[in-house]
Amino acid sequence: MLDWKNRTGKAQARERVDARGADARSYFSGLLFSRALGTLLFLYLLVAALVGWYWSQEPALFPVQQNAQAAAEREGRQMVVGYTTIETLKTVAGTLMSKPGGYISNDRFPPGLWMDNMPSWEYGVLVQVRDLSRALRKDFARSQSQSTEDADLARAEPRFNFDNKSWVLPSSESEYQEGINSLSRYQARLTGTDQKGAQFYTRADNLNNWLGDVATRLGSLSQRLSASVGRVKLNSSLKTEVIAPGQVPQVDEEIVETPWLQIDNVFYEARGQAWALSHLLRAIEVDFADVLAKKNATVSVRQIIRELEASQEPLWSPMVLNGSGFGVWANHSLVMANYISRANAAVIDLRQLLSQG
């Protein structure tokens, strides 16, 4: 009886030792798995951060006239009036898809999901692409207001105005590519021997209409950039007819300030618009050379381009700084606003030259 009890006690002790050993093995296995998972997650985040940094590099400026000539030689087409503008618009729009990382605004996975500066840059470029595609359909390709609009340009404009954050069914990239394809068909008819239904009219009023949109865009950007430090805005909705004669009107004031998390978005949107617009104006300088020369406006166009290209200088800070106007730290938004405002003033002067008889 005693021997049986001893054997039972030893068996129970062995079971307890085995159970503790199993628990220890399970603990160490779980610890190793957790460490391996943590290491993989860290490596994934590190690679995503490096890829995101590479994708955040803004495309460099490209030579507009040489780019158009190379495209004409490659496709065996003749350089006609309007070819440089269309080719430049195609290249600017195509850069959204061909730059490092491709089109990022509609990404649903890291690192594109975390990035906001490059999507803001892409939207800025897209704004200028949309404005010029509308001007092409509405003005440049029509002899007068009662003429029929070009079918390919009528298809291109809504493609570029598609939702910039659509992921699938259809994706933004596919719609924008369809817009580029429509521009290519128009360009092929424009450069063909039979140019029926494909025209490009270089008139001062056509150019002036598009520049009106440009001035509106630049003016809005200047105000949004200047609001990075907060500024006092007067109430422009005051009705002067309710003011008694001889009485000084009381004007309401409010402080307008860009939210802190939106400052870099506005900055990079301005960079994108300036990048796209500088190329488009260089193309306009080629195709509208006669009009600009007759109006003595060539220098004005080059001045606008110079201000826009100056805004593309590298940003050596890891982030967009938002110091006060005369404080210790820089304010990159105010520097950008300076270039944009000067370009906008030059656009207004250019429009006055074009409107003169």
Rosetta blueprint (number, residue, H / E / L):
1 M L
2 L H
3 D H
4 W H
5 K H
6 N H
7 R H
8 T H
9 G H
10 K H
11 A H
12 Q H
13 A H
14 R H
15 E H
16 R H
17 V H
18 D H
19 A H
20 R H
21 G H
22 A H
23 D H
24 A H
25 R H
26 S H
27 Y H
28 F H
29 S H
30 G H
31 L H
32 L H
33 F H
34 S H
35 R H
36 A H
37 L H
38 G H
39 T H
40 L H
41 L H
42 F H
43 L H
44 Y H
45 L H
46 L H
47 V H
48 A H
49 A H
50 L H
51 V H
52 G H
53 W H
54 Y H
55 W H
56 S L
57 Q L
58 E L
59 P L
60 A L
61 L L
62 F L
63 P L
64 V H
65 Q H
66 Q H
67 N H
68 A H
69 Q H
70 A H
71 A H
72 A H
73 E H
74 R H
75 E H
76 G L
77 R L
78 Q L
79 M L
80 V L
81 V L
82 G L
83 Y H
84 T H
85 T H
86 I H
87 E H
88 T H
89 L H
90 K H
91 T H
92 V H
93 A H
94 G H
95 T H
96 L H
97 M H
98 S H
99 K L
100 P L
101 G L
102 G L
103 Y L
104 I L
105 S L
106 N L
107 D L
108 R L
109 F L
110 P L
111 P L
112 G L
113 L L
114 W L
115 M L
116 D L
117 N H
118 M H
119 P H
120 S H
121 W H
122 E H
123 Y H
124 G H
125 V H
126 L H
127 V H
128 Q H
129 V H
130 R H
131 D H
132 L H
133 S H
134 R H
135 A H
136 L H
137 R H
138 K H
139 D H
140 F H
141 A L
142 R L
143 S L
144 Q L
145 S L
146 Q L
147 S L
148 T L
149 E L
150 D L
151 A H
152 D H
153 L H
154 A H
155 R H
156 A H
157 E H
158 P H
159 R H
160 F H
161 N L
162 F L
163 D L
164 N L
165 K L
166 S L
167 W L
168 V L
169 L L
170 P L
171 S L
172 S H
173 E H
174 S H
175 E H
176 Y H
177 Q H
178 E H
179 G H
180 I H
181 N H
182 S H
183 L H
184 S H
185 R H
186 Y H
187 Q H
188 A H
189 R H
190 L H
191 T H
192 G L
193 T L
194 D L
195 Q L
196 K L
197 G L
198 A L
199 Q L
200 F L
201 Y L
202 T L
203 R L
204 A H
205 D H
206 N H
207 L H
208 N H
209 N H
210 W H
211 L H
212 G H
213 D H
214 V H
215 A H
216 T H
217 R H
218 L H
219 G H
220 S H
221 L H
222 S H
223 Q H
224 R H
225 L H
226 S H
227 A H
228 S H
229 V H
230 G L
231 R E
232 V E
233 K E
234 L E
235 N L
236 S L
237 S L
238 L L
239 K L
240 T H
241 E H
242 V H
243 I L
244 A L
245 P L
246 G L
247 Q L
248 V L
249 P L
250 Q L
251 V L
252 D L
253 E E
254 E E
255 I E
256 V E
257 E L
258 T L
259 P L
260 W H
261 L H
262 Q H
263 I H
264 D H
265 N H
266 V H
267 F H
268 Y H
269 E H
270 A H
271 R H
272 G H
273 Q H
274 A H
275 W H
276 A H
277 L H
278 S H
279 H H
280 L H
281 L H
282 R H
283 A H
284 I H
285 E H
286 V H
287 D H
288 F L
289 A H
290 D H
291 V H
292 L H
293 A H
294 K H
295 K L
296 N L
297 A L
298 T H
299 V H
300 S H
301 V H
302 R H
303 Q H
304 I H
305 I H
306 R H
307 E H
308 L H
309 E H
310 A H
311 S L
312 Q L
313 E L
314 P L
315 L L
316 W L
317 S L
318 P L
319 M L
320 V L
321 L L
322 N E
323 G L
324 S L
325 G L
326 F L
327 G L
328 V L
329 W L
330 A L
331 N E
332 H H
333 S H
334 L H
335 V H
336 M H
337 A H
338 N H
339 Y H
340 I H
341 S H
342 R H
343 A H
344 N H
345 A H
346 A H
347 V H
348 I H
349 D H
350 L H
351 R H
352 Q H
353 L H
354 L H
355 S H
356 Q L
357 G L
